[in-house]
């Protein structure tokens, strides 16, 4: 059974930074692509960033240059460093297994609120 546990969300002012973490269990993490998604109120969930098993990354245009995805295979954890946050980054952030498409059920997510 795959479990995904996200953490690190919070409330920040525009221009601030947050680092999200996602720990995965029930998968061979080192061989798995991982993605961060977000869902703003009233909007469809979207892929924000992804990293494959080799470390190659992919970003949505709206976050490129501001967000960085990384992974620690020993800790079975994927991170999302978010800098220069904007109000439009406000959303619930989720992680999932897979480089292009989510493969498993969603975890509880972590709320990110960017507001002055």
TORTOR-339497 format. One record per residue (C-alpha): x, y negated, z negated. Coordinates in steps of 0.02 Angstrom, whole numbers, plus 50000, padded with zeros to 5 digits. Example, Ala and Ser with C-alpha at 12.3 -4.5 7.8 and 13.67 -1.06 7.14 Angstrom:
<atoms>
506155022549610;506845005349643;
</atoms>
This chain:
<atoms>
500005000050000;500724983450054;500674969249930;501144951349967;501354938849826;501604920549866;502194907249744;502964889949736;501534878949792;501034862949706;500624844649727;501904832649799;501944815249871;502244812350055;504084814450095;504324827049956;504934844949962;504344861949905;505054879449920;503844893749939;504264911849902;503424927849957;503864944849888;503324960049987;503144977949927;502604993650016;503584990050175;505364992750231;505724974350209;507424973850292;506684980550454;505144969550451;504804952950532;503964940750413;502884925550442;502214910850346;500464904950389;499364891150325;497514887350323;496874869950292;495094867150235;493904869950379;495264875350499;495894891550572;497404899850493;498964896250594;500724903050603;501964890550532;503614899950540;504254917550568;505884926950549;506314943750622;507384957350546;508924950350632;508664932850565;507984924650722;506684911650683;505184903450764;504264887850709;502664878950750;502994862550836;502184852750696;503474858750568;505034860750674;506474851250597;505604849650428;505304867650374;506564881750362;506144900150343;507414912050268;507474929250191;508364939050056;508234957450097;508954962849929;507534953749842;506234958249974;505794939949979;505494927450116;505614908750083;504924893150162;505874877250124;504744862550163;505494845250175;504784828350227;503054834450184;501554825550260;499734824950206;499294835650356;500374849650282;499064851650145;498414869450154;498444886450073;500044895050127;500124913850154;501454926050207;501254942150304;502274955750384;502584953750570;503544941750681;502134937050800;500524943450721;500024947550542;499984966150510;499194967950338;497874960850223;498194943550154;498794939849980;498084926149870;499104912449950;499844897149867;499084879749877;500124865249941;499404847849921;500284832549992;499514816449932;500004799549866;
</atoms>
